[in-house]
């Protein structure tokens, strides 16, 4: 099966064998961002310093780390070579770690793009624009956000890392596309909406996507907002419950709703074992719709 997608900014074709790397130390930074990008940058800097001090090679932050949902996003949007992203890149380079963080970039039609910035320890940057917009549960993300079109696999050291964002987690084909292109780990920055059954759905989806893709899935959400008014808003401002799941569907780490930074060693050899044992990528077939 042949796919076309962006790998750290470059178009590639075909199936890619995963790199053979034994271990990666991953940090998941479950923060609660506010509506001030400068203050949120301090949260990033503090969490990166904490994670780097514990030997992390990659720190994953939630969607909307630059600015929370529920406020106008246009005034805060900046390009990936703008000052906010440059500051994140400086933090990553100074700490010697890669950083994945949610931000907003300007779209051509006056809306914004819901963007995930990948800032490497070497100063290089790539980005992913959220493909599936959250037009569900009474919220219309597409009213202010333009959808992306291209899946992305970024190279972090010797590890191929696929990128998805929040509502993307409900769409299995994106995850199998990323895995088919060689992703060993798929990160899912999110700002999950609260509501009855929503935490359970998040947990089930994170597990299911790891099994679909036979990769690790690091689903990193905004913590539950400390301000009750923000938490009660219609906008998806976070419920916490970040989760790291291995390629066999085992939950390696599950957080509660509070802000925290966790550091976890993942065995990337498990990806190859899962893909040989479960073989769902090798066994998938193109299916013709019924007449």
N, C-alpha and C positions, 0 to 999 in steps of 0.2 A: 504494500500500500504506500503510495507516494503522497506526501503532504508538502505544502509551501507555507513557510512561516519565517518570522524574524528571529535570528539568534544574535542577541546583543547588537541589534541594529542592521544585520546583514541578512539578505534573503538566502535561504538554503533549500535544497530539495532532497527528498528521499529519506530513508531510514538511517539513523545514526546510532552506532553502538555506544552504550554508556561508558564513560571513562572508568577505569579501574582504580578507585580510591577507597581505602579501607574505612577511615573514620572522618567525620566532620563534626566540629563543635558548633552548634547552632544556638543562638539566643532568641527567645521570643519576648518582645517588649510590649506587654499589655498595659498601655497607658490610657489616660483619659484626656484627650486634647480639648482645648478651648477655642475661642474665636479670635485669638491673637497669635498670628504666625510666629512672631518673635518669641513670645513666651513658650510656644510649642517647640521651638528650636532648642530652647534650654532643656526641655524634657528629653529631646533626642540626645543632646550632648551628655546629659547625666546618665541616661540608660546605656549609651554606647560605652562610656567610661566604665560603668559597672560591669557590663558584659565583657569588654576587652580585658578587664582586670581578672576575669575568671577564664580567660583563654578562648573566648569565642572567636570564630573566624567570620561569622555572618550574624548580623543582628536584623531581625525582621520586626517592623513596626506595623501598626494597623493602617487601614484605609483612613483617609481624611486626617492624618496626623498634622498636616499643615494648618488645617482649620476644620472644626467640626461641622457636621451637617446642621441644618436648622437656622442658618444665617445666610445672607447673600454671599455667594461664592465668587462672583465675577470680580469684585474689588481686590480679592486676594490672589487671583490666578496669576502665575508667572511661568515663563518658558523654562524648560529643563536646563538652560544655560543662564537662567536668571539668578538673582542674589540669594533667594531662599535655597534653591537646589545647590548652588555653589557653596553655601555655608554647610549644608549637609555633606557635600563632597569633601570639604575641608576637615570636617569632624571625622569622617571615615578614614581619610588619609592619615591624619594625625594619630588616630588610635590604631591604625594598621589592620582594620577590619572592613569587610563589605557591609553596606547598609541598604536595606530595602525599606522604603517609606512611602506612604500615600500622600499625594499632593494634588493640586489642581492647576491645569495649564489652560491658556486661552484657546478657544476654538475659533474657526473662521467666521461663524455665523452669529457671534455675540454670546453664545453659550460658553461653557468650559468643558474640558475633558477631565475625566476622573483618572488620574495618572499615577502609576507606581514608578517611582524613581529607583534605579539600581545604581548606587554609588560605590565603585570599587575602591579597595585599599590603594590601588595604583593611580587613582584620580580619574579613571575612565568612567563614563556614565552611559547607561542605556535606560529605556523606559518602555512601559506598556500602558496603553489606554484601554480602560475597561470596555469589554465588548457587549456584555449583557447588562442592560440598565434596569434598575429596580423600579419597574412600573407595576407594582404589586402591593397588596395589602393597603390600598388606598393612597399610596405614595407614587408620585410621577417624577422619577429622576430625569427622564428624558426632556422634561420641560426646561431644565437648566443645564443639562449635560449632553454633549454629543458623544455618540458611541464610537468606540474604536473598531478597527477591522482586522488587525493582524495579531495572531498569537505570538508570544515571545518566549524564547529560551535564552537565558543569559548564562555566560560562563563565569563562574566565581572560582578562581583557582582552577583546579582540575574537575570541578563539579558542574554538571549541567543543571541549571535551576529554572524550572518553568514558573511563569507568573500568572496568577488569576486574582480576581478581586471580588470579594463579598458575594453578590448575587450570581456571579459566574459559577459558584459552587453547585448550583442547581442544574448545571448543564454538563452531563458526563462527556459529551463529545470533545469539549475543549480539553479536558484532562487526558483523554486517550490520544488526542492530537499531540499534546505536549510530550507525553510519554513515548509515542511513536517516533518523535523527533529526538529522543535521547535523554529527556529530563529524568533525573534520578530523584530529585526533590522538587515538589511543587509547593510554592508559598502562596498563601491566600490572605493578604491583608484585608480586613473587614471592619465595618461599623454596622453590626447586625441590629436590625430593628427589634424592639421589645414586643411582647405580646404572648398570648396564651399558646403554649406549645412551641414557641420559637426557639428556645434554647435546645430543646430535644431535637428539633429539626436540624439545627446547626451541627449538633454532635453526630447525628446519624449521617448527614450529608458528608461531613469531613471523613468519616470512616468509609463510607461508600465510595467516595472518589479515590481514596487510597487503594481500595480493592479494584476499582475500574482500571486505574492506571498502573497498578503494581509499582507504585513509587511511594516514598514518604510524602505526606501532606502535612505542612505546618500552617494551620489555620489560626491566624493571629488577629484577635478582635480588640476593638476599643473596650476598655473597662466600663463598667456601669458608671454613668456620670454621678459625681458627688452632689450636684445640684438637683434637688427633686423636680424643679420646674423643667430643667433640660431633659431629665430622664422621662418625664411624662409627655414630652413633645411628640408630635406626629412623625418628625424626622427620625431616621435611624441613627441613633447616637451611641449605640453600643450596649452590650449585655455581658461583656467579658467572655469567660469560658473558652479561652484559647485552647487548642488541642493539637498535639503532635501524634500522628498515626503512622504506623509502619506499613510496608507493602502487603502484609498479610492481614491487615485490618486490626492489629493489636494497638490499643491506645497506650502510647508511651508516656504521655503527660497530659493531664487535664487540669485546667485552672478553674478557680471560682470567679466571681465577678469583680474582684478588687484589683487595683493596679499592682503589677509585679513584673519582674524580669527573671525569667528562668533560663538556665543554660543546660543543654542536653547534647550528649554524644550520640550521633547516629551512625550506624554501621551500613555503609553503602553497598557492601557485599550482599546484604539482604535483598537489595533491589534485583540483582542478577538471579539470586536464588528464587525469588518470587516469580520473576518473569519466565524462568525455566520450569518452575513447578506448576504455577497456575496457568501460565501460557495464554492469558486472555488476549494479549496484544497479537500474538502469533495466530490465534484461532479466530479472531474477528473477521467477519465477512461483510461485504457490501450487500445490502438487502433491498430488493426491488419492492416498492410499495404495492400493496394488494390492489387489484383492479376493482 
